[in-house]
């Protein structure tokens, strides 16, 4: 895909065409802001990690127009309740999303692989003459001054340097943009990894009243089991002592699935993946005209589905700041300072804290601690007001509203 108006230089170069970079690109394209979107893969990336869209994100995506949300809703699976299950006692705490129907037009989670969003947006971007969408291309570095950024791009046909007003690093946890900007990525990486296994086995037929999203506690082994529009996915913790070959091997995966639900035959495994789990936040989200969003700026464990959603919220916030600077000639520094202040606040004070706490609660080995946790969740779910507050908090409504005051 090439820029249909070759006389226009890009106002913004976006590194990375995952969900965050794609949303940022479409947000700017709809304002007729010339941009170049770089993706190092040969096609829109397929990443199987994130699959939960919270109502807050659906509201923002609806504002994109171009029937993006309508196509997502047609493809995805609406989750109107989610559960915390105790595998030992069989007790279930169920949270009904209808309790927030007076707060949002989307009182549900949408289960849809993140790559579906990038494909939908890629099809839309093809119709914008202000967009240059390049595959097999990556940012290798940059130089900047008070007027703009000289971005060094590597592609199979060779290297080139392109001048732009702003460079947005949406290129993931290993962001080359962040590294080139010499921005420290503070935090830590867990010793153990997470194993995600996809299977077409109908768990809903063997577990009573199973919802589409379930957090299952067990002193022996906790797990998360959720359904997308296509398949069931199960997330298991692993031991740091075990090799990747063992963890991804058929014997280990069948053992884990049989522990979840024993049956007389093997499970058919469609996909398997193993990945490291991080809790990190960049020390700043910008250096002059270079700005970060999504995993390039922050990353956390997936319990609660806040990583991709937080990145999408970054993209919408950043699109507004870039547009105000480009269209209204506002000084970008105070705009980026506000973006940094609001978005880093959420990453540090809310997302990191909640995801770390979620992991600690799920992996507790003490049966008494697990029982107290389950009782707390059941009591919360049974009280409509407390349940609504619980859902609102975990759908990121409160943190977004608080951030607007900063």
C-alpha positions in Angstrom: 0.0 0.0 0.0 1.5 3.3 -1.1 0.7 6.9 -0.4 -1.7 7.9 -3.1 -0.6 11.5 -2.9 3.2 11.3 -3.4 3.6 15.0 -3.0 2.6 14.9 0.7 5.3 14.2 3.3 4.2 12.3 6.4 3.3 14.4 9.3 3.6 11.3 11.5 5.5 8.1 11.1 4.0 5.2 13.2 6.2 2.2 14.0 4.2 -0.9 14.5 0.8 -1.9 13.0 -0.6 -3.9 15.9 -3.8 -2.8 17.5 -2.3 0.4 19.0 -0.5 1.6 15.9 -3.5 0.7 13.6 -6.0 2.6 15.8 -3.6 5.6 15.9 -3.2 5.5 12.2 -7.0 5.4 11.4 -7.7 8.1 14.0 -5.2 10.4 12.2 -6.2 9.3 8.7 -9.8 10.3 9.4 -8.5 13.8 10.0 -6.7 13.7 6.7 -3.3 13.8 8.4 -0.6 12.4 6.2 1.1 9.4 7.8 3.4 6.4 7.2 2.6 3.2 9.0 5.5 0.8 9.2 5.1 -2.9 10.0 8.1 -5.2 10.0 6.0 -8.3 9.2 5.0 -9.0 5.6 1.3 -8.6 6.4 -0.9 -7.3 9.3 0.5 -9.1 12.3 -1.2 -12.1 13.8 -0.8 -12.0 17.6 -2.8 -14.4 19.7 -2.2 -12.9 23.1 -5.0 -10.4 23.6 -8.6 -11.1 22.9 -10.7 -9.1 25.4 -12.1 -5.7 24.5 -13.6 -3.8 27.5 -16.6 -1.5 27.2 -14.4 1.5 27.5 -12.4 0.5 24.4 -15.6 -0.3 22.5 -16.9 3.2 23.2 -13.7 4.7 21.8 -13.6 2.4 18.8 -17.2 3.4 18.0 -16.0 6.9 17.7 -13.6 5.9 14.9 -16.5 5.4 12.5 -15.8 3.5 9.3 -18.0 0.7 10.6 -15.0 -0.7 12.4 -17.0 -1.5 15.6 -19.9 -2.9 13.7 -17.6 -5.4 11.9 -16.0 -6.3 15.2 -19.3 -7.0 16.8 -20.3 -9.1 13.9 -17.2 -11.2 14.2 -16.7 -11.3 18.0 -18.4 -13.0 21.0 -20.3 -10.8 23.4 -19.6 -11.8 27.0 -22.4 -10.6 29.3 -21.0 -12.3 32.5 -17.7 -13.6 33.8 -16.9 -15.9 36.6 -14.4 -16.6 39.4 -14.5 -20.3 40.1 -13.0 -22.3 43.0 -12.0 -25.6 41.5 -11.8 -27.3 44.9 -15.2 -26.3 46.3 -17.0 -25.7 43.1 -18.2 -22.3 44.3 -18.7 -19.6 41.6 -18.8 -15.8 41.9 -20.6 -14.5 38.8 -20.5 -10.8 37.7 -23.3 -9.7 35.4 -22.3 -7.0 32.9 -25.9 -5.8 32.6 -25.3 -4.0 35.9 -23.4 -1.3 34.0 -26.0 -0.9 31.3 -26.8 2.6 32.6 -23.1 3.6 32.2 -22.3 2.5 28.7 -24.0 1.4 25.5 -21.7 -1.7 25.5 -22.5 -3.6 28.7 -20.3 -6.6 27.8 -16.8 -7.7 27.0 -16.1 -8.5 23.4 -14.0 -11.6 22.8 -12.1 -11.2 19.6 -8.5 -11.8 18.7 -6.6 -8.6 18.4 -5.4 -9.4 15.0 -9.0 -9.2 13.7 -9.0 -5.5 14.6 -5.7 -4.9 12.8 -7.1 -6.6 9.7 -10.3 -4.6 9.8 -8.4 -1.4 10.1 -5.9 -2.3 7.4 -8.9 -2.7 5.0 -10.1 0.8 5.9 -6.7 2.4 5.6 -6.4 1.2 2.0 -9.0 3.9 1.1 -7.2 6.9 2.5 -4.9 8.8 0.2 -3.0 10.3 3.1 -1.8 6.8 4.3 1.4 5.1 3.3 1.2 1.6 4.8 4.5 -0.3 4.4 5.1 -3.9 5.3 8.6 -5.5 5.7 9.7 -2.1 7.1 11.0 -1.1 10.5 12.5 1.9 12.3 16.2 1.3 13.0 16.8 4.7 14.6 16.2 8.4 14.3 17.7 11.9 14.7 15.5 14.8 15.8 15.7 18.5 16.3 13.2 21.2 17.2 11.5 21.1 13.8 11.1 17.4 13.2 12.5 13.9 13.2 14.7 12.1 10.6 13.5 8.5 10.8 15.9 5.7 9.5 13.9 2.9 7.9 15.1 -0.5 7.0 13.3 -2.5 4.3 14.2 -5.4 1.9 14.9 -2.8 -0.9 17.4 -1.0 1.2 17.6 1.8 3.8 16.2 5.3 3.6 15.7 8.3 5.9 12.4 10.1 5.9 11.7 13.4 7.5 8.5 13.8 9.6 7.1 16.1 12.3 6.5 13.3 14.8 7.5 9.6 15.3 5.1 7.3 17.3 6.6 4.2 18.7 3.9 1.5 18.8 6.4 -1.3 18.1 5.9 -3.5 21.2 7.7 -4.4 24.4 11.0 -4.6 22.5 10.5 -1.2 20.9 13.4 0.0 18.8 12.0 3.5 19.0 12.1 3.5 22.8 15.6 2.0 22.8 16.8 4.7 20.3 15.3 7.4 22.5 17.2 5.9 25.4 14.1 5.7 27.6 14.5 3.4 30.5 11.9 0.6 30.8 11.6 0.1 34.5 10.0 -2.8 36.3 10.6 -6.6 36.3 10.1 -9.8 34.5 8.6 -12.9 36.2 10.8 -16.0 36.3 7.9 -18.2 35.1 6.2 -18.0 31.8 2.5 -18.3 30.8 1.4 -21.2 28.6 -1.6 -20.5 26.3 -3.3 -23.5 24.7 -6.3 -23.4 22.3 -8.6 -26.3 21.9 -12.0 -26.9 20.2 -13.2 -29.1 23.1 -16.6 -27.8 24.3 -15.9 -27.0 27.9 -19.3 -25.4 28.2 -20.9 -28.8 27.9 -19.0 -30.3 30.8 -18.8 -27.4 33.3 -22.2 -26.4 34.7 -23.3 -22.8 33.8 -19.8 -22.0 32.4 -19.4 -18.4 31.2 -17.3 -17.4 28.3 -14.6 -15.9 30.6 -13.5 -17.7 33.8 -10.8 -17.2 36.4 -10.3 -20.6 38.1 -8.4 -20.8 41.4 -6.8 -24.0 42.7 -4.0 -24.4 45.2 -2.4 -27.0 42.9 -2.8 -25.0 39.6 -4.8 -21.9 38.8 -5.8 -21.1 35.2 -7.9 -18.8 33.0 -10.3 -20.3 30.5 -12.0 -18.1 28.0 -13.8 -18.4 24.7 -13.3 -16.4 21.6 -15.6 -16.5 18.6 -13.6 -19.4 17.3 -12.2 -21.5 20.0 -11.5 -22.0 23.8 -8.2 -20.7 25.1 -6.7 -21.8 28.4 -3.9 -20.0 30.2 -1.7 -22.0 32.6 1.1 -20.9 34.8 4.4 -22.8 34.4 7.5 -23.7 36.4 10.6 -21.6 35.8 12.6 -24.8 36.1 11.0 -26.5 33.1 12.4 -26.1 29.6 10.4 -24.5 26.8 10.5 -27.8 24.9 8.9 -29.6 27.8 6.2 -26.9 28.4 5.2 -26.9 24.8 5.4 -30.6 24.4 2.3 -32.8 23.9 2.7 -34.7 27.1 2.8 -31.6 29.3 -0.1 -29.9 27.6 -2.3 -33.0 27.7 -1.5 -33.4 31.4 -2.5 -29.8 32.1 -5.8 -30.1 30.1 -6.6 -33.4 31.7 -6.1 -31.8 35.1 -8.6 -29.2 34.1 -11.1 -31.8 32.9 -10.3 -35.5 32.8 -11.5 -37.4 29.8 -10.7 -40.7 28.1 -9.0 -39.3 25.1 -6.5 -36.6 24.3 -7.5 -33.1 23.6 -7.1 -31.7 20.1 -4.8 -28.8 20.4 -5.1 -26.1 17.8 -2.5 -23.6 19.0 0.1 -23.4 21.7 2.3 -20.5 22.8 4.6 -19.7 25.6 5.6 -16.2 26.6 7.4 -14.2 29.2 5.4 -12.1 31.6 6.5 -8.5 32.4 5.5 -5.6 34.6 7.2 -2.6 33.2 6.5 1.1 32.5 8.7 3.5 30.6 10.2 6.3 32.6 8.7 8.8 30.2 6.3 8.5 27.3 8.1 11.0 25.0 11.4 12.6 24.1 10.7 15.9 22.3 8.9 14.8 19.1 9.2 11.0 19.7 6.3 9.5 21.6 5.4 6.0 22.8 2.2 4.1 23.1 1.0 0.6 24.0 3.5 -2.1 24.9 6.4 0.2 23.9 5.4 2.3 26.9 4.0 -0.2 29.4 3.4 -4.0 29.7 1.8 -6.1 32.3 0.6 -9.7 32.9 -2.7 -10.4 31.0 -4.9 -11.2 34.0 -7.8 -8.8 33.7 -7.3 -8.0 30.0 -5.9 -4.5 30.7 -2.7 -4.5 28.5 -4.2 -4.2 25.0 -7.1 -2.1 26.3 -4.7 0.3 28.0 -2.7 0.6 24.8 -5.9 1.4 22.8 -6.7 4.1 25.3 -3.1 5.5 24.7 -3.8 5.6 21.0 -7.0 7.6 21.2 -5.4 10.0 23.7 -2.3 10.4 21.6 -4.2 10.9 18.4 -6.0 13.9 19.9 -2.6 15.4 21.0 -1.0 14.9 17.6 -4.0 16.3 15.8 -4.1 19.4 18.0 -0.4 20.1 17.3 -0.6 19.5 13.6 -4.0 21.0 12.8 -4.2 23.8 15.3 -0.4 24.5 15.6 -0.4 24.0 19.3 3.0 23.5 21.0 3.5 19.7 21.2 5.5 19.8 24.4 2.7 20.7 26.8 0.3 18.3 24.9 2.8 15.4 25.3 3.4 16.3 28.9 -0.3 16.0 29.5 -0.4 12.7 27.6 2.5 11.4 29.7 1.0 12.5 32.9 -2.4 11.0 32.3 -1.4 7.8 30.6 1.6 7.0 32.8 -0.6 7.6 35.9 -3.0 4.9 34.8 -0.2 2.5 33.9 1.6 2.9 37.2 -1.2 3.5 39.7 -3.9 1.3 38.3 -2.9 -1.3 35.7 0.4 -2.4 37.3 -1.1 -2.5 40.7 -4.3 -4.4 39.7 -2.5 -6.9 37.4 0.2 -7.7 40.0 -2.5 -8.2 42.7 -4.6 -10.3 40.3 -1.7 -12.6 39.8 -0.9 -12.9 43.5 -4.5 -13.8 44.3 -4.8 -16.4 41.6 -1.5 -18.1 42.5 -2.1 -18.3 46.3 -1.2 -21.7 47.6 -2.8 -21.4 51.0 -6.3 -23.0 51.0 -7.5 -20.6 53.7 -6.3 -17.6 51.6 -8.1 -18.9 48.6 -11.2 -19.6 50.5 -11.3 -16.0 51.9 -10.7 -14.7 48.4 -13.5 -16.7 47.0 -15.9 -15.7 49.7 -15.0 -12.0 49.2 -15.7 -12.4 45.4 -19.0 -14.2 46.0 -20.2 -11.5 48.5 -19.3 -8.8 46.1 -21.1 -10.5 43.2 -24.2 -10.9 45.4 -24.5 -7.2 46.1 -25.6 -5.3 43.0 -24.0 -2.0 44.0 -20.7 -3.6 45.0 -20.8 -5.8 41.9 -21.3 -2.8 39.7 -18.4 -1.0 41.2 -16.2 -4.1 40.8 -17.1 -4.4 37.1 -16.7 -0.6 36.5 -13.2 -0.7 38.0 -12.0 -3.7 36.1 -13.4 -2.3 32.9 -11.2 0.7 33.5 -14.0 3.3 33.7 -12.9 4.8 37.0 -9.2 5.1 36.1 -10.1 6.8 32.8 -12.3 9.3 34.5 -9.8 10.0 37.3 -7.1 10.6 34.7 -9.1 13.4 33.0 -8.6 15.4 36.2 -4.8 15.2 36.1 
